[in-house]
Amino acid sequence: MEDTKEKVGIDVKCWRCEGVSTLHAVLEDIWSWQDGELIQNAMPYLSATERELLISRTCDSCWDKMYG
């Protein structure tokens, strides 16, 4: 069964390099996460890198530079 819920674009700015990435997620899933649902359960369609960007505001490139 194909997911037919509309996704919204979310611009997320990395706190370190200030690069902006646009992620696409279902609005209800974002609210669910903000209400306490684990992000991997609320938005399993996002990659681990995208979920980390939402959680910590750290892009993959900066994460690798900091924690290699």
HUBELKA-V585532 format. One record per residue. RES is the residue in three letters. PHI is phi in whole degrees, 0 to 359 (NA if undefined). NEAR is the number of other ideal C-beta (glycine too) atoms within 8 Angstrom. D_CENTER is the distance of its C-alpha to the mean C-alpha in whole Angstrom. Layout:
# HUBELKA-V585532
RES;PHI;NEAR;D_CENTER
RES;PHI;NEAR;D_CENTER
This chain:
# HUBELKA-V585532
MET;NA;2;23
GLU;278;3;21
ASP;286;6;18
THR;253;4;19
LYS;289;6;17
GLU;286;6;16
LYS;262;7;12
VAL;252;9;12
GLY;275;7;11
ILE;237;10;8
ASP;274;7;10
VAL;239;11;8
LYS;260;8;11
CYS;293;14;11
TRP;291;7;14
ARG;269;8;16
CYS;261;7;17
GLU;66;7;16
GLY;290;8;14
VAL;251;8;12
SER;241;10;9
THR;254;8;9
LEU;253;11;6
HIS;239;7;8
ALA;216;12;8
VAL;284;11;11
LEU;304;8;12
GLU;298;7;14
ASP;290;10;11
ILE;296;13;9
TRP;297;8;13
SER;300;9;13
TRP;297;13;11
GLN;294;6;12
ASP;275;6;15
GLY;119;4;15
GLU;293;8;14
LEU;299;6;12
ILE;299;11;8
GLN;290;7;10
ASN;275;6;12
ALA;287;11;11
MET;225;12;8
PRO;294;6;10
TYR;282;5;10
LEU;276;10;7
SER;287;5;8
ALA;301;5;8
THR;296;8;7
GLU;293;10;4
ARG;296;12;4
GLU;296;11;6
LEU;300;15;5
LEU;294;12;4
ILE;290;7;7
SER;252;7;9
ARG;61;9;9
THR;241;11;10
CYS;287;11;10
ASP;299;8;11
SER;298;8;15
CYS;291;11;15
TRP;301;12;14
ASP;296;8;17
LYS;294;6;19
MET;279;8;19
TYR;239;4;19
GLY;33;4;20
